[in-house]
Amino acid sequence: MATRRRMAAPLAAAAIVAGLSSLAAQPPQAQDAPSTKGVVRKHHVPISSDLVKISLPRPAEADLSNGLHLIVLEDRRLPQISFQLFIPGAGGYYDPDDKPGLAGITAALIREGTASRTSSEISQQLEVMAASLAIGAGAASTEAAITGSCLTDQATKLIDLAADVLLHPAFPDAELARYTQRTRATVAQQRTNPSFLAAEMFSRAVYGRHPAAHVGPTVDALDRVTRDDLVAFHRAHYLPDHAVLAIAGDVSMAQARFVVEQKLSPWKKQGAAPGAVSDPAPIAGAKILFVARPGSVQTNLIVGTQAIAHDSPDYDVLQVMNKIIGGGPTGRLFIHLREEKGYTYGASSALNAPLYRGEWQAATSVRTDVTEPALRDLLGEIATLRDEPVSDEDLADAKRSMTA
Amino acid sequence: MWSVLARRLGVAAAVALALAVSAAAATQPTIKFTDTTLKNGLRVVISEDHIAPVLSVVVLYNVGSRDERAGRTGFAHLFEHMMFKGSEKVGAGEHFYSVFSNGGTMNGTTNKERTLYYEEVPSNQLDMALFLEADRMRSLAINKENLDNQRQAVQEERRLRLDNQPYGRTYEAVDELAFENPAYKHSVIGSMTDLDAASVDDVASFFKTYYAPNNATIAIVGDVNSALALERIHQYFDTIAAQPAPPAVDAVEPAQTAERRQTLEDPLARLPRLDIGYHIPSSLSTDDDAIDLLTDVLASGRSSRLYEVLVRQKQLALGVSAFAESSRGPRLLRIIVSVPPAKTVADVEAGLYAELERLKAGPIADWEIEKSRNGVRRQFVGALGSSLSRASLLGELTLLYGNPGKINTLYDRVGKLNGADVLRVAKQYLAPENRVVVMTTPKPATASKGDR
């Protein structure tokens, strides 16, 4: 499907540009499309210049003997609780090379049956108590997460169920077979989605062979994953040593700690080191990649490059920069490509700053016949941001929209 | 009605702030509000909620795609876009710029029944939100440049949401096949041809007729003082003149007497899909709550009838959903089944009907009703916790039923329903002659020129 071609290809549904240095130098050019000024400010709107003060409550924190870090934010106003359990080391970042998607498959199957409950029983119990319980491990993320919520009077029941699922998953063969069959079809369906195709190619272009390029299981991996793989991944990666459990709502630290220590008592510390991460290899140079999707009436464009890790000193300034160029409907991309040119329904950008060097990307979907001018304008906005100082007013507005 | 509203508003996940109530105790949380109608007909509902320093302003105009005439489909939604292009004292785009750069969010949505606009802002920005809404209600800037520009944005929206998506056309085809009444037959987004035909004069007369204060409801929820907020409403809206009432919509749909079927080929789809719609009465009908419970029993979650049997046991479906959108006119209980590669659409359809017949033969288990009730209550409580979804709920109830007080009757109504009620509506509406069936099959892409 994916093929490298020259520009001006009307059938291309997704163009991905990685590496900004040389391409961003082209100036924007005038277009024929109907154009209106993106934002005109008449300054009559009564706006309060005060910032509303809010004081956030402090959570209680505790380190349990198995390594689990417990955080409780007591909030008695509402008779309900919600929780999130993060398990570092259990995300798709740590998939074995020959089984992409294994972490995601393991997470998906954890709640499909335990030593004492079938998959159907788990679903039914949750649904009757109107509680939610979800387990996920992102294709490129470093951790798995278990999230749940319910009314207070169901909380003990829900935590009991969540602990059973976490500690005693049975990974029944029949459930694995059902899952792989269903997911094989979902993977096929995914390949009809233009945004998925563009994102997949973009990730590959930006991250190369680094695990951040993972987008999900392949059909081949689905066919080869066995119950033993799931059992082994669960045993090796679902460890309490560096895990964090945050609970908010109608519960105190003492109550939460009592229930958690009781329900999770078999979850023992393993003395494991925290999962290692590394930066991706730098991008060799700017390039344009195409994914052909015959029949498309829109082109998905993603333009971006490697950026920073979460602890970079540039983190705040890049967030503000991203706000100015593509942070929602006040961003320059939205105003220029949608409001002024009418090329698209939306255009925005995002900074992804994980534990390793992540990426910045700008994305939009435009009708195919304006692919070239839209891409040129998008690159033009990047060039403007690089070459021209941001006005004091734009900078103040961007900062205010983030703090207000 | 209730659960559907909450779902449509996307509030099911708004758990963190929810003002919850024990499902077991099942005591209805009472929502206090004021309900005032200004001299120009604008109806104002205000409800205080001081849980966080935010407030939401929701403005609903009683106009949707049901009000569009033939040849002008998509007009209500196109118009929604025009509402952000400026007015006498607000520049083009200044609306969203002001809201977003001061910590707020805003948007507009259009459906068959109404057009809704909202601002969710820090609690010290009530004046900003009301000024923005009042100025465009009074003096929208209507000109050809704005129209052409937004026509293009809407056409891109159509391409993005429908034309470039697998099953995009299917979505429209179901209503077109099911309804004879032109008000309900066409999609909200409308046709490209009609969008091209819309003129500046159309826009101007549409604005005068439908965007009048007497055709609007405004709901404010959040960290406000009701009396003070009402004072501000008077200040900003009192001088906007009322207009003659818009023409009434004919919502009558002739009864269907035989099944209708259609097959569609979709070049963007990889898998076949089965879409079935059963005619059901309007949301104003007394069967509304029981129909909501029926959709839950059918397809809410993995313990639902259709998921358990079609997806899990028989693997006749990859996924299944059932829902009934709110409407004052004719509407459908819709069931969507995606067909796995190894199965034929005919087998899947037969399997689905077998399950529906089994349901109609009864009984509905107590746990199925308990599950649905708990689910409805939890979604409702979730909706109360967010100022935006509470304001939308109050606004929609006022617009659809003329009665915001309906917000305080949910537990009572749903608590009274039982399995027999669900069985009765299932038997009444899930009948073969009452359904439309649209089968979407993948169409191989035509050979492309020199591609790949």
Interface residues (C-beta under 8 A of the other chain):
Chain A: M1 T3 L11 A33 P34 S35 T36 K37 G38 V39 V40 R41 K42 H44 V45 P46 I47 S48 D50 L51 V52 K53 I54 R77 L78 P79 Q80 S82 S119 S120 S123 Q124 L126 E127 V128 M129 A130 S132 S149 L151 T152 D153 Q154 R178 Q181 R182 A185 T186 A188 Q189 R191 T192 N193 P194 A248 D250 A292 P294 G295 S296 V297 Q298 G328 P329 T330 I335 R338 E339 E340 G342 Y343 T344 Y345 S365 V366 R367 D397 A398 R400 S401 T403 A404
Chain B: V15 A16 L17 A18 L19 A20 V21 S22 A23 A24 A25 I51 A52 P53 K85 G86 K89 V90 G91 A92 G93 E94 F96 Y97 S98 F100 S101 N102 G103 G104 P122 S123 N124 Q125 D127 M128 F131 L132 D135 E145 N146 D148 N149 Q150 R151 Q152 A153 Q155 E156 E157 R159 L160 D163 N164 P166 P267 L268 A269 R270 L271 S300 G301 R302 S303 E308 V311 R312 Q315 L318 S338 P340 P341 W367 E370 K371 N374 G375 R377 R378 V381 G385 A445 T446 S448 D451 R452
